[in-house]
Amino acid sequence: MNPRLKDIQAIGSDGDEALMNSVLICFQDAKKLLCSTHKKDNLQRKLKTDFVARDAAVSHVLADIFGRSQGAIRENGLIDSMERDDFDGKLMQLKATWDCLVPGFHQWFVDYEADIFKLHLIRGITKSALLDGHFTNNQTESINNNVKNWLGRTGNLSFAVANSKLDELVRAQGQEFEISVYGNGSYELAEGYETLRKKGHIWNAMGSEERRNSLLSFWKSPLNLTRRTSPTPTHPTQEECPSLLVHHESSTEHHKVSLSLSLENFELDGCSSDLLKEIEENAEKLIASENGIVNAPGYDGVFVQHNAERGSSNVPPHMITWTKAGKYVCDCKLYTSLKICEHAVSVADSKGKLKYFVEWRKKEKVSTCLTDLVMSDITSGRKGKVLKPRRGGRTPLNKETAIVHREREPLMEDKSIDETLSALDEIEKDSPFELIYLFQTKAKLCYGCGEKYDRSKEANSLIVRKHCEREFTVQGVKKTKFQFAYFHLKKNCITKKCSEYKKEMLKMSSESKGILPEEVKGKLRRMGISVE
């Protein structure tokens, strides 16, 4: 194994047993994450096939586990728990609901899935691995689909043709990586590599040899896989924080920037030399200006806006998008008529694709619409269109709705609290054992009376735990071993095995303190038992 990978922070998978075993051996200190999408699909299949649950019941149980979004409301599920105690508390409250909707599923989930969720899936685990949301490896698996799209799905390719196409794919991906050095593509330089970044006006002023050396330094930079000591985000200074801006430069300073090629040297259908010169000059101003070209979060494109326009709320920025064929598209009036404008030119040049854009534009036949050009900046006497809500009570146009998070509530109330309070009334105050919920243990039978626990009914009931020397028989030979013994919350069960005890030893287990209901806490305090 590459020794530089030993400090990798987190590894995710779809839960394949062989892969997980390999990860446990090779990356012992890394966070082990599981794909939430795969887990949801597996649980849905389990509910439908093994428990023969109806679709409505399956949807409700999955929403309890993975949460659900309804319009602007996001209901958090078990997987959104930040702590293990929080997860256990929510799971305990869902017992009555799940037992009604899908009998037996709650106990199965406690036995086989609860620990997996707490170790690999809950929000607290993914956050400690520096992820913003839940982990899913669907994007990784889509690489196979992308390769098929690139090669074609006919299956009639020779090895030579397939290798040639794969080489093209690698080179295309490499070019996308290189754009992060000087442009505003799909990738950004990671923390610690900001020195490799070349601002737009600097890149445009560099010669071909300087650009080649800059990209060579990018490819030769060693990977920095040092583990972060804390997942807590720091607050970097403005100089340290990598900006989303294509060009980040003080607007008070003016730099002479030239495009990588002059538009006046080309003959473009419908464009005079004077117009091309004006487009070129305006594009150079955009590239040199501060925040003239910025990323458009949530869109496959960038925003472009002149300094003079930025102060006005009535002039929105122009959206620029592009294709692999070299076509750059702008939503301004000039581009609509002539298929070229300073906005599209500035973005194409900042991405190092101006030559391809011009070649594409040369092939376009444009019939100029003079009316659009003349009237584009003239305001009519008619009032602008008033934005009204759409029918059906939906969100008004051009208005973003904030997502509100809330916790899902169980459909049915859990009655185990009353049973626990009654059991506490019957047991003597000075018991030398720990109190713990049955579902937090693997206990199968009471050490005192020898009866099996009915986990389907008693999962949310308190039992008594004691680490002691237990007797057992192996092939007729009696042996002893120190291990946990579990008792019903009954005096008779405890005294059958342990007659000596001290009141000072009675306490709540650390596992149960965080999820103890207030009613039970109050009862324990009145009995003199510490629950803190």
KOLDOTOR-28027 format. One line per field, with one value per residue (C-alpha): residue number from 1; x, y, z negated. Coordinates in Angstrom, 3 decimals, padded with zeros to 6 digits, always signed. Example, Ala and Ser with C-alpha at 12.3 -4.5 7.8 and 13.67 -1.06 7.14 Angstrom:
seq <- c(1;2)
X <- c(+012.300;+013.670)
Y <- c(-004.500;-001.060)
Z <- c(-007.800;-007.140)
END
This chain:
seq <- c(1;2;3;4;5;6;7;8;9;10;11;12;13;14;15;16;17;18;19;20;21;22;23;24;25;26;27;28;29;30;31;32;33;34;35;36;37;38;39;40;41;42;43;44;45;46;47;48;49;50;51;52;53;54;55;56;57;58;59;60;61;62;63;64;65;66;67;68;69;70;71;72;73;74;75;76;77;78;79;80;81;82;83;84;85;86;87;88;89;90;91;92;93;94;95;96;97;98;99;100;101;102;103;104;105;106;107;108;109;110;111;112;113;114;115;116;117;118;119;120;121;122;123;124;125;126;127;128;129;130;131;132;133;134;135;136;137;138;139;140;141;142;143;144;145;146;147;148;149;150;151;152;153;154;155;156;157;158;159;160;161;162;163;164;165;166;167;168;169;170;171;172;173;174;175;176;177;178;179;180;181;182;183;184;185;186;187;188;189;190;191;192;193;194;195;196;197;198;199;200;201;202;203;204;205;206;207;208;209;210;211;212;213;214;215;216;217;218;219;220;221;222;223;224;225;226;227;228;229;230;231;232;233;234;235;236;237;238;239;240;241;242;243;244;245;246;247;248;249;250;251;252;253;254;255;256;257;258;259;260;261;262;263;264;265;266;267;268;269;270;271;272;273;274;275;276;277;278;279;280;281;282;283;284;285;286;287;288;289;290;291;292;293;294;295;296;297;298;299;300;301;302;303;304;305;306;307;308;309;310;311;312;313;314;315;316;317;318;319;320;321;322;323;324;325;326;327;328;329;330;331;332;333;334;335;336;337;338;339;340;341;342;343;344;345;346;347;348;349;350;351;352;353;354;355;356;357;358;359;360;361;362;363;364;365;366;367;368;369;370;371;372;373;374;375;376;377;378;379;380;381;382;383;384;385;386;387;388;389;390;391;392;393;394;395;396;397;398;399;400;401;402;403;404;405;406;407;408;409;410;411;412;413;414;415;416;417;418;419;420;421;422;423;424;425;426;427;428;429;430;431;432;433;434;435;436;437;438;439;440;441;442;443;444;445;446;447;448;449;450;451;452;453;454;455;456;457;458;459;460;461;462;463;464;465;466;467;468;469;470;471;472;473;474;475;476;477;478;479;480;481;482;483;484;485;486;487;488;489;490;491;492;493;494;495;496;497;498;499;500;501;502;503;504;505;506;507;508;509;510;511;512;513;514;515;516;517;518;519;520;521;522;523;524;525;526;527;528;529;530;531;532)
X <- c(+000.000;+001.165;+002.598;+001.193;-002.326;-001.872;-003.145;-006.299;-009.139;-012.220;-013.218;-016.720;-018.231;-021.566;-021.096;-019.552;-018.198;-014.905;-014.237;-015.083;-012.720;-009.922;-010.580;-010.487;-007.092;-005.421;-006.940;-007.450;-007.551;-009.786;-013.483;-015.493;-018.566;-021.418;-023.479;-026.853;-028.519;-027.459;-028.556;-031.963;-032.416;-031.427;-033.858;-036.650;-036.041;-035.968;-039.267;-041.027;-039.662;-038.946;-041.546;-044.078;-044.900;-047.327;-046.025;-047.454;-045.830;-042.505;-042.524;-043.283;-040.597;-037.972;-038.915;-038.438;-034.950;-033.702;-035.915;-038.215;-038.588;-042.030;-041.811;-039.790;-039.935;-037.184;-038.117;-034.975;-034.749;-032.615;-029.714;-029.601;-028.638;-025.461;-024.764;-025.310;-027.476;-029.660;-030.003;-030.925;-033.491;-035.231;-035.136;-036.734;-039.620;-040.299;-040.914;-044.678;-045.102;-042.980;-044.514;-047.899;-046.850;-044.354;-044.437;-040.976;-039.004;-038.038;-036.383;-034.622;-033.364;-032.049;-030.256;-028.704;-028.733;-028.587;-024.869;-024.061;-025.892;-024.150;-020.704;-020.928;-024.016;-025.357;-024.783;-022.286;-020.001;-020.121;-019.528;-016.438;-015.211;-015.602;-018.608;-021.452;-024.130;-024.635;-022.150;-023.152;-020.919;-023.338;-021.129;-018.143;-020.115;-021.279;-017.706;-018.486;-021.564;-019.571;-016.987;-019.755;-021.233;-017.835;-017.074;-020.600;-022.914;-022.881;-020.202;-018.706;-015.356;-011.963;-009.335;-007.345;-010.329;-011.368;-007.843;-007.719;-011.062;-010.044;-006.872;-009.031;-011.161;-008.077;-006.719;-010.087;-010.236;-006.674;-007.599;-010.481;-007.992;-005.634;-008.405;-008.420;-004.998;-006.073;-009.802;-013.168;-014.003;-015.568;-012.727;-010.955;-007.498;-007.567;-006.401;-002.623;-002.235;-003.402;+000.098;-000.384;-003.356;-002.804;-005.268;-006.852;-004.916;-001.624;-002.349;-003.335;-000.075;+002.056;+003.753;+003.269;+006.453;+005.482;+002.041;+003.534;+005.874;+002.989;+000.918;+003.970;+004.376;+000.730;+001.143;+004.405;+003.053;+003.164;-000.100;-000.589;-002.546;-001.745;-004.603;-006.406;-006.307;-009.772;-012.954;-013.826;-013.653;-011.412;-012.041;-009.298;-008.329;-009.304;-005.837;-005.997;-009.564;-009.731;-012.300;-014.797;-013.905;-012.223;-010.362;-009.867;-008.143;-008.556;-010.837;-008.810;-005.875;-006.036;-004.073;-003.684;-005.052;-005.042;-007.038;-005.151;-006.078;-007.423;-011.000;-010.238;-008.203;-011.319;-014.245;-017.431;-020.776;-022.846;-020.019;-018.060;-014.444;-015.441;-017.975;-015.442;-012.927;-015.489;-016.369;-012.665;-012.061;-015.084;-014.048;-010.569;-012.140;-014.269;-011.256;-009.269;-012.115;-012.697;-015.417;-016.322;-016.647;-017.878;-019.121;-022.868;-023.548;-026.072;-025.680;-023.357;-022.063;-020.730;-022.077;-020.584;-021.252;-019.556;-018.559;-021.054;-023.900;-023.100;-024.530;-027.982;-030.519;-032.402;-029.540;-029.015;-025.700;-025.475;-025.345;-022.715;-022.831;-020.763;-020.496;-017.603;-017.851;-016.589;-019.979;-020.405;-023.915;-024.969;-028.451;-027.766;-029.452;-026.250;-025.526;-029.120;-028.709;-025.044;-024.054;-021.105;-020.663;-018.052;-019.481;-019.054;-015.640;-014.301;-015.373;-014.045;-010.681;-010.455;-010.992;-008.390;-011.030;-011.372;-009.855;-012.459;-015.280;-014.205;-013.899;-017.429;-018.724;-017.115;-019.282;-022.497;-024.643;-026.318;-029.186;-028.943;-032.151;-031.697;-034.874;-033.538;-030.221;-031.768;-034.508;-032.461;-031.685;-034.906;-037.519;-041.141;-043.872;-045.619;-045.144;-043.139;-044.884;-045.893;-044.714;-047.658;-047.849;-048.623;-051.941;-052.145;-050.438;-046.916;-043.925;-043.943;-041.606;-037.947;-038.269;-036.130;-037.659;-035.500;-035.548;-036.853;-035.600;-037.733;-037.790;-040.237;-042.686;-043.687;-047.242;-047.879;-046.862;-044.481;-046.055;-042.797;-042.256;-045.221;-044.004;-040.537;-041.961;-044.024;-041.014;-038.942;-041.598;-041.144;-037.368;-035.491;-033.648;-030.239;-029.446;-025.793;-026.332;-026.551;-029.802;-029.764;-032.336;-032.729;-032.378;-028.892;-027.696;-027.485;-029.070;-031.189;-032.338;-032.507;-029.634;-031.891;-035.078;-033.630;-036.532;-035.901;-036.502;-039.339;-037.388;-040.345;-042.230;-039.490;-036.940;-037.610;-037.730;-035.000;-033.156;-030.353;-026.758;-023.917;-020.391;-019.795;-018.481;-020.961;-021.176;-021.792;-021.409;-019.368;-019.747;-020.743;-017.910;-018.784;-016.732;-016.786;-016.171;-016.443;-018.949;-022.075;-025.180;-028.615;-031.698;-035.331;-036.133;-037.554;-036.296;-036.875;-034.762;-031.798;-031.790;-031.718;-028.097;-026.830;-027.825;-025.146;-025.368;-024.760;-026.920;-023.915;-023.414;-026.826;-026.477;-027.527;-025.330;-023.430;-025.202;-028.663;-028.061;-028.448;-031.796;-033.534;-037.065;-037.675;-040.352;-037.914;-035.163;-037.426;-038.328;-034.676;-033.680;-036.386;-034.952;-031.525;-030.033;-027.697;-028.685;-026.087)
Y <- c(+000.000;+003.514;+004.805;+008.278;+006.857;+005.782;+009.155;+009.162;+010.633;+008.727;+005.909;+005.211;+002.140;+000.514;-002.006;-004.843;-007.286;-008.041;-004.352;-003.409;-006.081;-004.753;-001.209;-002.298;-003.923;-001.262;+001.951;+001.313;+004.984;+006.260;+006.953;+004.157;+005.546;+003.712;+004.909;+006.106;+005.470;+001.822;+001.388;+002.881;+000.577;-002.444;-001.575;-000.952;-004.400;-005.962;-004.365;-005.482;-009.015;-010.321;-008.338;-008.129;-004.546;-002.414;+000.484;+003.124;+001.471;+001.126;+004.818;+005.907;+003.736;+004.833;+008.473;+007.840;+006.511;+008.765;+011.825;+013.356;+016.659;+018.169;+021.477;+023.855;+021.508;+018.969;+016.360;+014.907;+011.149;+008.784;+009.236;+012.975;+012.275;+014.016;+011.736;+008.046;+008.892;+011.030;+008.106;+005.672;+008.082;+008.550;+004.815;+004.038;+006.421;+004.747;+001.273;+001.612;+003.094;+000.487;-002.419;-001.258;-000.635;-003.494;-006.009;-007.324;-004.778;-002.605;-005.494;-006.616;-003.082;-002.868;-006.208;-005.816;-002.178;+000.228;-000.232;+000.074;+003.400;+004.757;+003.752;+004.580;+006.585;+009.161;+012.859;+013.150;+010.586;+012.143;+015.607;+014.351;+013.163;+016.784;+016.046;+018.543;+015.877;+012.141;+010.056;+008.446;+006.795;+007.095;+009.765;+007.425;+004.614;+006.951;+006.983;+003.660;+005.185;+008.213;+005.954;+004.062;+007.334;+008.415;+005.095;+004.531;+001.727;-000.302;-002.675;-002.955;-001.340;-002.917;-002.681;-000.197;+002.151;+001.777;+002.617;+005.630;+006.924;+006.334;+008.300;+011.156;+010.986;+011.159;+014.142;+015.917;+015.346;+016.591;+019.796;+020.309;+019.970;+022.469;+025.053;+025.242;+026.915;+029.852;+029.685;+029.020;+025.431;+022.514;+022.177;+024.428;+024.086;+022.431;+024.075;+024.358;+024.698;+028.305;+029.389;+027.527;+029.717;+032.342;+035.207;+035.961;+039.107;+037.411;+034.310;+036.385;+038.331;+035.151;+033.698;+030.152;+028.896;+030.478;+028.920;+025.522;+025.757;+026.823;+023.786;+021.552;+022.792;+021.947;+018.347;+017.853;+019.156;+016.361;+015.272;+016.556;+013.872;+015.081;+014.279;+017.243;+017.142;+018.609;+018.711;+022.088;+024.674;+027.660;+031.191;+032.078;+035.600;+037.126;+036.393;+032.717;+032.015;+030.690;+032.737;+031.507;+034.503;+033.959;+037.224;+038.638;+041.965;+045.414;+047.539;+050.625;+049.275;+049.160;+046.630;+046.506;+043.154;+041.809;+038.907;+035.830;+036.722;+039.855;+039.711;+042.296;+039.683;+037.599;+038.091;+037.148;+037.170;+040.232;+041.930;+044.962;+045.507;+048.483;+046.352;+043.560;+046.118;+047.468;+043.916;+043.167;+046.316;+045.677;+042.047;+043.156;+045.523;+042.684;+040.431;+043.158;+044.277;+042.989;+040.350;+040.849;+037.097;+034.950;+031.409;+030.797;+028.399;+025.765;+026.407;+025.077;+028.487;+031.831;+035.331;+038.337;+041.970;+045.315;+047.576;+050.238;+047.738;+046.187;+048.933;+048.712;+046.131;+046.616;+045.201;+041.514;+039.853;+037.934;+034.129;+032.471;+028.753;+026.681;+023.365;+021.051;+022.178;+025.663;+027.383;+030.067;+031.374;+034.651;+035.939;+039.548;+041.234;+041.604;+037.894;+037.048;+038.994;+038.370;+035.198;+037.087;+039.668;+040.922;+038.697;+035.461;+036.541;+037.402;+034.029;+032.060;+033.817;+033.355;+029.623;+029.486;+028.588;+031.838;+030.293;+027.523;+030.004;+032.157;+029.078;+028.064;+031.606;+031.717;+028.761;+030.483;+032.377;+035.299;+037.465;+040.612;+041.856;+045.649;+046.190;+044.163;+046.006;+049.495;+048.895;+046.811;+049.755;+051.763;+051.680;+051.731;+053.703;+050.515;+049.300;+046.183;+042.886;+042.330;+038.983;+037.108;+033.785;+030.846;+029.140;+026.439;+028.487;+027.794;+030.008;+033.399;+033.770;+034.639;+033.939;+031.379;+029.446;+028.612;+025.005;+024.576;+021.537;+019.824;+016.487;+013.772;+012.751;+009.092;+008.196;+006.332;+007.082;+004.684;+003.129;+001.692;+004.723;+003.786;+000.185;+001.349;+003.588;+000.699;-001.600;+000.986;+001.065;-002.666;-002.897;-002.138;+001.150;-000.216;-002.345;-002.814;-002.841;-000.600;+000.232;-000.036;-000.376;-003.874;-002.740;-001.383;-004.889;-008.292;-009.970;-012.998;-014.243;-013.139;-014.507;-014.623;-016.390;-017.913;-016.757;-015.375;-011.703;-010.920;-008.342;-007.496;-006.235;-005.378;-003.663;-000.213;-001.494;-000.966;-004.041;-004.497;-005.228;-006.525;-007.579;-010.691;-014.245;-016.491;-020.275;-022.381;-026.021;-027.345;-031.073;-031.740;-029.691;-026.549;-023.485;-019.822;-016.639;-012.942;-011.278;-009.157;-010.690;-009.231;-009.327;-008.344;-005.172;-007.327;-007.965;-011.716;-012.117;-010.274;-011.943;-015.436;-014.894;-011.966;-011.461;-008.914;-005.452;-001.841;+001.135;+003.179;+000.844;+001.532;+003.902;+004.554;+003.099;+005.569;+004.240;+005.128;+008.490;+010.536;+009.039;+008.732;+010.287;+013.114;+011.113;+008.272;+010.725;+012.291;+008.920;+007.871;+011.131;+010.656;+007.202;+008.747;+007.416;+009.683;+010.112;+012.725)
Z <- c(+000.000;+000.749;-002.569;-001.886;-002.205;-005.829;-007.103;-005.003;-007.076;-005.929;-003.597;-002.363;-000.742;+000.041;-002.779;-000.753;-003.339;-001.590;-000.983;-004.568;-005.915;-003.722;-004.910;-008.551;-008.008;-005.853;-007.253;-010.936;-011.976;-009.162;-009.604;-008.023;-006.296;-004.616;-001.676;-002.976;+000.396;+000.452;-003.155;-002.394;+000.597;-001.498;-004.294;-001.816;-000.311;-003.789;-004.772;-001.606;-001.257;-004.773;-006.742;-003.879;-004.841;-002.870;-000.799;-003.147;-006.176;-004.340;-003.368;-006.932;-008.539;-006.010;-006.670;-010.406;-009.678;-006.855;-007.254;-004.670;-002.816;-002.267;-000.454;-002.628;-005.638;-006.266;-008.885;-010.464;-010.914;-012.985;-010.568;-011.398;-015.033;-016.161;-019.141;-019.894;-022.905;-020.669;-018.252;-021.052;-022.467;-019.129;-018.406;-021.757;-021.046;-017.686;-019.121;-019.562;-016.079;-014.306;-016.230;-014.966;-011.342;-010.875;-013.779;-014.638;-012.613;-015.592;-017.401;-014.216;-013.640;-017.223;-016.909;-013.456;-012.291;-015.246;-015.926;-012.208;-012.017;-015.120;-013.851;-010.151;-009.152;-011.634;-011.057;-013.907;-012.240;-008.775;-010.260;-012.096;-008.689;-007.455;-005.231;-004.946;-004.595;-004.592;-002.636;+000.645;+003.222;+006.131;+007.690;+007.551;+009.139;+011.900;+013.275;+014.913;+016.507;+017.715;+019.340;+021.138;+022.363;+023.695;+025.406;+026.601;+025.554;+028.771;+027.490;+030.992;+030.164;+030.727;+027.996;+030.060;+030.504;+026.853;+025.649;+027.952;+026.648;+023.036;+023.698;+025.005;+021.860;+019.638;+021.553;+021.408;+017.652;+017.318;+019.120;+016.689;+013.818;+015.437;+015.729;+011.908;+012.164;+014.321;+014.971;+013.449;+014.338;+012.502;+009.977;+007.483;+006.000;+002.588;-000.601;-000.654;+003.123;+003.524;+004.592;+007.880;+008.787;+011.476;+011.625;+014.960;+015.796;+014.834;+016.905;+019.917;+019.715;+019.590;+022.636;+023.885;+022.179;+018.855;+019.052;+019.831;+016.822;+014.579;+015.566;+015.179;+011.587;+010.986;+012.153;+010.238;+006.927;+004.299;+002.684;-000.847;-002.735;-006.255;-008.622;-010.140;-013.898;-014.406;-012.330;-013.776;-010.988;-011.526;-010.376;-007.869;-007.054;-003.755;-002.369;-003.436;-002.282;+001.303;+003.159;+005.732;+007.826;+011.137;+010.665;+007.179;+007.349;+005.918;+008.082;+007.287;+009.277;+013.067;+015.051;+018.789;+019.871;+023.403;+024.772;+025.874;+029.474;+031.181;+032.461;+035.140;+037.014;+037.665;+040.002;+038.200;+039.946;+038.948;+036.985;+038.141;+037.156;+034.964;+033.102;+032.562;+031.287;+028.811;+027.645;+027.189;+025.111;+022.887;+022.387;+021.298;+018.753;+017.396;+016.949;+015.167;+012.906;+009.391;+009.139;+012.780;+013.292;+010.432;+009.971;+010.114;+007.207;+008.184;+011.922;+014.620;+015.529;+014.251;+013.682;+015.487;+014.626;+015.250;+012.354;+013.443;+013.335;+009.970;+007.842;+009.387;+008.301;+011.594;+013.685;+012.945;+013.862;+017.115;+016.987;+019.209;+020.007;+022.422;+024.223;+025.091;+028.718;+027.748;+027.756;+025.067;+024.473;+022.817;+021.997;+023.057;+026.051;+028.044;+027.896;+028.798;+032.044;+032.937;+031.013;+029.495;+026.721;+024.280;+021.537;+023.478;+024.812;+021.330;+019.890;+022.855;+022.600;+018.809;+019.346;+022.122;+024.725;+026.694;+029.817;+029.826;+029.198;+032.147;+034.367;+033.407;+034.043;+037.511;+038.533;+037.399;+039.917;+038.172;+039.409;+037.311;+035.664;+035.614;+033.612;+030.691;+030.775;+030.978;+028.411;+025.966;+023.650;+024.194;+021.448;+022.605;+020.873;+019.824;+016.263;+015.736;+015.192;+011.595;+010.243;+008.802;+006.992;+009.205;+008.787;+006.193;+003.469;+004.710;+004.089;+005.907;+008.867;+008.216;+004.505;+002.702;-000.180;-003.177;-004.342;-007.900;-009.834;-012.449;-014.246;-013.232;-015.934;-016.523;-015.542;-018.816;-022.405;-024.128;-027.271;-028.645;-030.913;-033.098;-033.288;-034.348;-037.072;-038.448;-038.490;-040.380;-043.100;-043.744;-043.959;-047.165;-047.291;-048.184;-045.136;-044.151;-040.420;-037.332;-035.594;-031.779;-029.020;-027.604;-023.979;-024.787;-025.700;-024.075;-027.132;-026.315;-029.750;-033.369;-035.459;-038.502;-037.396;-034.215;-032.023;-028.542;-027.920;-025.537;-023.563;-021.358;-024.434;-026.951;-024.670;-026.212;-029.816;-032.409;-033.646;-036.177;-035.178;-037.345;-036.434;-038.506;-038.511;-036.745;-036.770;-033.685;-032.665;-029.751;-029.040;-032.629;-034.107;-036.112;-035.270;-036.294;-034.358;-035.144;-032.837;-032.893;-034.428;-033.773;-035.984;-035.691;-037.579;-040.385;-043.893;-043.712;-040.578;-042.093;-045.512;-043.997;-042.950;-045.009;-048.619;-049.527;-048.066;-049.047;-048.376;-047.238;-044.271;-042.758;-039.815;-036.253;-033.530;-031.397;-028.285;-029.604;-031.302;-028.142;-027.085;-030.436;-030.379;-032.860;-034.713;-035.372;-036.326;-038.932;-040.422;-040.638;-042.298;-044.929;-045.570;-046.131;-042.910;-040.955;-037.322;-036.366)
END
